[in-house]
Amino acid sequence: MFKRAKSDGAARRPPLDYEVAASVQTDKGCVREINEDSGRFVKPSNAELLKGKGVLLVVADGMGGHSAGEVASGMAAELIPRLYYDAKGEPQEALKGAVEEANRQIHAASLGDESKRGMGTTCTALVLLGGQAFAAHVGDSRLYMLREGKVYLLTEDHSAVMEMVKLGIITMEQARHHEDKNVILRALGTTPEVEVATLEPFSVRLGDQYLLCSDGLYDLVPDDEIGRELTAAEDIHAAGERLITLAKARGGHDNITAGIIAVVPAGTGAAEAVDLRATREWRVQG
């Protein structure tokens, strides 16, 4: 059984003075030949841009023949940050618009190359800005929050089995093992337009940890165990490593990606430890 966090009146709270530590790790797992997941953490190097737009973490899980899934997820991880930081207006609308435009560009790319026809990707994106969190979501990659020792699932999978759970046909535990658990109902790139789910903005608290992950992780590591690992690890990098190791030990039948942001007091000198496929951090220049 998962917990859902409710809106806590973010707009009424004063800005929070904090820093973030971030880690993004991805692994092809034990069965797949290539890794079609992508993840990216972005912290603008320009102080004014950072103050106005915050930091962004995105995780995408691609699908399609040959290397098409890898292309789709890579495009999502590249496009969404660039589009978000270039956008005007409120952060929630800017993030939503960035995901919508990324969908259009991925779809156009799929039409322009026969080998990439039908490619698509899930996408979960999180922005932390001025003591608030903003999120946009398509597909079945997930956003979790660890707060005061409790883990909360903040997103709802756009999947066939989740629709069955909502209708009371199966339980969440049964959904974990259902034969259609990987059938998703929405993805970036498969249609010219896509419905992007957003969360009502909510307040960030010191000590929070946010996990964005692909189904290769949560299919094999239950929510309560995710919470225990995030709580017990010495740091978020170690937590990500441990979660991926657990998923691989249980079969690792899919690609596995874990992106974690920890909220720490300002002045603690938090380091952004970002381990991507290319093992380097990508920053927006402003």
Secondary structure, 3 states (H helix, E strand, C coil): CCCCCCCCCHHHCCCCCEEEEEEEEEECCCCCCCCCEEEEEECCCCHHHHHHHCEEEEEEEEECCCCHHHHHHHHHHHHHHHHHHHCCCCHHHHHHHHHHHHHHHHHHHHHCCHHHCCCEECEEEEEEECCEEEEEEECCCEEEEEECCEEEECCCCCEHHHHHHHCCCCCHHHHHCCCCCCCECCCECCCCCCCCEECCCEECCCCCEEEEECHHHHCCCCHHHHHHHHHHCCCHHHHHHHHHHHHHHCCCCCCEEEEEEEEEECCCCCCECCCCCCCCCCCCCC
